[in-house]
Amino acid sequence: MRLQYPTNVRVIQLPCSGRVDILHLLRSFEDGADGVYVAGCMEGDCHFLTGNLKARRKVEYVKKVLEALGIEPERIEMFNMSSAEGPRFAQVAREFTETIRGLGPSPVPKAKAA
Amino acid sequence: MIVGDSKPLEEILEMIRDKGKVLVLGCRGCVTVCNVGGEKEVGILATALRIAVKKQGWQTEIGERTLERQCDPEYIEELADDIEDYDAVVSIACGVGPQFVSERFPEIRVYPGINTTFIGGALEHGVWVERCQSCGNCLVHHFGGLCPIARCSKSLMNGPCGGSANAKCEIDPNVDCVWHLIVEKMEKMGRLQELAEVWPVKNWLTSRDGGPRKRVREDLKQ
């Protein structure tokens, strides 16, 4: 399909979105990520039944943490898409990048390069 | 287990403001089981604090450590090697933890990172309920294995009050009337007549009314 999506999106693969941990999400912000999103399978289509639902709840938890820290909760989101939806993956990457551009850089300074 | 709730991040941030080096200290006991103060929660709280510190531009450094238990001096002692590097400790154990740490290391400021709420159990993952009030004189066998002290809002010993309606307590429609459950259970067990026994006023001296409690086992003492 050779679809294009913004180069600033760094993809971290997991066996299931349910594997994502609150700590993974928070560490990204600690290291200075401007935004983080979790792309899970469509709700009801989880191979492990509830992985994507659990991922969404973890994202909601991190939203509350960010809010308590005075950081816009919109900087983290959960999206559902099927693995056959390449164009949607690229579209979400573009749209989320635009949302984060609108919010500006993260108020947390970037980690120094190792 | 002892169940607790995390304190709001804002409250913890206020505690560590202006501190140079802070240790977030977890416990592998009850608070690990109720997902509020174990190694994982130490990581989450420490990371959240680091994000806040970076955002505010503070120079605070956040360390992480989890002890086997914070209610035993032998494990608290493990902190002796590097605790002087820290200006403050945020203990996310139950209320015993911060007290034991500050008793052993009186020069360090110790802050509680959780609110200890009750002695209870998990109904399912993520749901905990109060089941014991540590009254010091267990009587659950008289009430079909249900505790009227911990589970009745008024700790009534002789049947339900007028606030019991449709098996629920008047304080909250989500709270079961334990006396309804006791009667149902005793009836099912064919022991209903046992509830005719009138309990005199309970002696609360074994509970907190007798002041702080202490237990000494001569056979175990060193």
HADDOCK unambig.tbl for C-alpha pairs under 7 A between the chains (distance, minus, plus):
assign (segid A and resid 23 and name CA) (segid B and resid 43 and name CA) 6.95 0.50 0.50
assign (segid A and resid 23 and name CA) (segid B and resid 44 and name CA) 5.57 0.50 0.50
assign (segid A and resid 26 and name CA) (segid B and resid 47 and name CA) 6.58 0.50 0.50
assign (segid A and resid 26 and name CA) (segid B and resid 48 and name CA) 6.83 0.50 0.50
assign (segid A and resid 27 and name CA) (segid B and resid 47 and name CA) 6.49 0.50 0.50
assign (segid A and resid 30 and name CA) (segid B and resid 47 and name CA) 6.76 0.50 0.50
assign (segid A and resid 30 and name CA) (segid B and resid 50 and name CA) 6.78 0.50 0.50
assign (segid A and resid 30 and name CA) (segid B and resid 51 and name CA) 4.99 0.50 0.50
assign (segid A and resid 68 and name CA) (segid B and resid 9 and name CA) 6.39 0.50 0.50
assign (segid A and resid 68 and name CA) (segid B and resid 10 and name CA) 6.55 0.50 0.50
assign (segid A and resid 69 and name CA) (segid B and resid 52 and name CA) 5.89 0.50 0.50
assign (segid A and resid 107 and name CA) (segid B and resid 55 and name CA) 5.69 0.50 0.50
assign (segid A and resid 108 and name CA) (segid B and resid 51 and name CA) 6.44 0.50 0.50
assign (segid A and resid 108 and name CA) (segid B and resid 54 and name CA) 5.73 0.50 0.50
assign (segid A and resid 108 and name CA) (segid B and resid 55 and name CA) 4.55 0.50 0.50
assign (segid A and resid 109 and name CA) (segid B and resid 54 and name CA) 6.43 0.50 0.50
assign (segid A and resid 109 and name CA) (segid B and resid 55 and name CA) 6.73 0.50 0.50
